[in-house]
Amino acid sequence: MGHPKPVQARCIDMPRSLTVDAVIIRNGKILLIRRKNDPFQGCFALPGGYVEKDEDAKGAVIREVEEETGLVVRPLRMSGVYDSPGRDKRGNVSIAFLCEIVRGEPRPGHDSSGVEFFRTDSLPGLAFDHEKIIRDAIGPSRKKRVLVGGVFNIIHPGHRYFLEMAKGLGDELVVVVANDKTVLRDKKKLMFPARVRAGTVESVGAVDRAVVGDELDMTKVIRRERPDVIAVGYDQDEETIRSLVKKSGIKCKVVRLDQLKGYSTKKITGE
């Protein structure tokens, strides 16, 4: 049996409400629900719904996903805001989140008559502007992303060499700057707060973005950024990084880069 063809009705004049939508990826496939009610009854869509007056957007997406699919999810990042007046005849504005599954097995629930995973290259006709939401969340042809990490108390020529070599492994370089508490816990010298160190790292031309790592769960940033390659420095523990990648469930390469001889943070700072 074929999928119903989405047909959008004209907009009507009524106050606009805030909704949320969840982009949930497992093993390279997108989770979709079959809508039980109008508009777009019987069509596939992303799970989501209205934000209640006593919750924030992240809380709403967690609740709606569980109600509609039986899954408990964790929002990783906001992927977009969708407010085109014609996107929904009810006038709703949507905040979309990229989410990961924490636990549970998918099953139909509130407002859904079916739940299925689809490959991103063979999606059915979707309700509203959900195809655009998915494209924005995962990218139609995502750039090859390289991830590196470190303390970065200072930036010296050895760091610049490392960052430029890492950028050469892909199209986009994201640097994870160690959380302050992580630095202190590992008994390393903390010269500047994480946000200051991240700002300094971002000033390096090869770097596209710098983010601060999580204090307790170092796999969180891997799941959020979904790198294609993780580059490790000459003095970093490659096996620990491989273990974190395996734990995160993200498929990516781990590559060790050489040192620019004569430059070492330990020698310069006395760590």
N, C-alpha and C positions, 0 to 999 in steps of 0.2 A: 504494500500500500504506500502511495506517495505521501510526502509531507505536505500539509496545507500551505498554500502560497500566502505569505504575509500581505495583508491589505490594510493600509493605514487610513483611518478616518480623518476628516478635517478637524482642525483645532476648534475648541469652543471657549467662550470667554468665561474663565473661572480662575480663582486664586491658584498660584503655583505652589506645589508642595515639594519637600525634599525627600528623595529616595536614595537607595544604595544598590549597587550591583557588584557581584563577586565574579572575578575571573579566576577559576580554580584549575590548575594544571597538574595532571598526574601522568607520568610516563609519556610526556609529550602530547597528551590529549586534553581537550577542554571539556569540563563538565557543563552540561546543559539540562534544563528542565523542560518538560512539555507543559505549556500553560493550561491550567484548568478553566480559567475564566477569561472573559473579554477585558480589555482589547487583546487581539491576537490569540483567541482561544484555540487550542490545539497546536499552536506553533511552538517551535523551540526558542528558548531565551536563556539568558544568564539568570541564575538565582538572585533574588533580591526583593526589595520592598520598601515600605515607608519607614522613615525615621520617626520614632515615637517622641513625645515631648519630654520624656524623662531619661533619654539616652543620647549618646553622641553617635556619630556616623560609624565608627568602628564597632561599637556595641551593637548597632542596628544590623550591620552586615553579618556579624557572628550569629545573632539571633535568627535573622531571616534565612540564612543558609541552613541552620539546624532545623528550622521549621519546615523548609521545603525539600531538603535532601537527607536529613538525618545525620549529616556530617558536622563535626566540630572543626572549625577552621581558625587559623590565625592570620589576620591581615598583615602582609609584609610591607606594602607601601600603597599609597594612593596613586592610581594610574591616570586619573583624569576627572574633569568635571564637565558634564554635558548638559547644556542649557539652551540649545536651539529651540525656539518656540514651537517648531513643527515636529519635534522628535516624539512627542507623546500627546495624543488628543486631550489628555487630562491636564497638560501643561507642566508635568513633573520635571524637576531638575534632578539629575542623578550624579552622585559621587561614586566612582568605580574604584575598587581595590583589587590588587593582585593578592591572592590568598593561598595558603598552603593547608593541606589536610592534617589535622592533629590526631584525630581518631574517628572511628565509625565506618560503616559501609553505606553506600548510597541507596536510598529507597524513596519512593514518592511520598510526599507529605502535604502540608498546608499549601494550597494554591497550585499544586503540581500533580499531574496525572502520570508522569513518567520522568525518569532520570537516566541519562546516558552520557558516556564519554565519546567524543568525536575527535578524529584527527584534525589538526588545524588546516590541512589542505583539502579537506572534504567535509566542510561544515554544511548543514542544511540551511534552508532559508530561515533567517532569524527575525524575531520581533524587534520593533523599535529600531534603534541605531546600534544594536548589540554587536554587529559585525565590526563596526568602527571601534567600539570599546575594546574588543578583543585585539584588533590590529594595533591599537595604541598601547595596549598592555604588553604585548609580546613582540610587536614590530613585524611588518610584512617581510622584511629581510634584515634582521637585526645585525648590527655591527658586531664583529668579533671582539669580545670584551676580555681584557687582561686585568687581573687583580693582583696587587702586591700589598704587603703589610710591613709595619715596623713602628718603632718609637718616634724617630725623626725629631730628636731634641734639637739638632742642627741640620743644615743642609750643606754638605761639602761636595767637592768634585766627584767623589766616589758614589755619592747618592745620585747625582745628576747622570752619571754614566749608567748606573743601574736602572734608573727610571727610563732613560732613553732606549736602553736595550730592551726593557720590558715592553715599551710602547711599540717597538718594532715587531713584536709577536702578534699584534692584532691591530684593530682600528681605534679602540677606546681603552684608555688606561684609568682604572679606579684604584686609588690608594687608600688602604685601611690604616688609620693612625690609631695606635694602641690607646685604649681607655686609661685615664689617670690611675684608677685603682688597680688595673691590670699591671701597669708599670711598677707600682709600689709593691704589689703582691709578689712580683717576680724579682724583687730586690734590685731593680735597676734605678738609675738616676733619673729623676723627673725635674727637668729644667723649666718647662713651660706647660701650661694647661693644654689639654687635648685640642680645644678649638683653635688656640693660637698655633699649635703645631700643624693642624690641618690647613689653616690659612696660608702658612708658609709653604707647605708642600704644594698647594694648588697654584702657587705663583710660578712653579717650575713649568716651562713650556710644554713638556711632554705629557703633563698630567691633565686629564679632563675633569676629574672630580676627586675630592678627598672626603672620606667619611670617617667618623669615629666608631671604633669597634665596640662590641658589647662586652660588659664586664664579666658576665657569667657564661654566656653561650657563644663561643667563637664561630659556631656553624651558622648562626643567625644571619650574619652579613653575607655568607656564601649563598645561602638560600635566597636572600633578598636580591643580591646583585647578579646571581646566575652567571658566573664567568665561564668563558670557554677555556681560558688558560689561567693558572696561578703561577706566577714567577717567584722563586725564592732566592734570597741572597746567598753569598758564599758561606756565611756564618749562621744561617737559619736551619732549623731542623726539618729536613725534607720529609722524613717519615711521619712526624707529627702533623704536618700539613696534609699528607696523603690520608692519614687517619681521619682528620676533620672533614675532608672532601667525601670520604666514604660514608661517614656518619651523616652528612648533610643530604645525601641522596642525589646530589648534583653531579652530572657527568662532565668532567673537565680534565685537561692535562695539567700536570705539575712539572715545571721546567726549572732547573737550577741555572742561574746566571753566574758568570765569572766576576771576580773582583777587579777593580781598577787598582793595580798595585801601588802601594805607597799611601793609600788613604784608608783610615779606619777610625770610626767614631770613638772606639775605646781608647785609642792612642791620643786623640784630640781632647776628649773630655775627661779622661782618666777614670772611665767607668770600670 
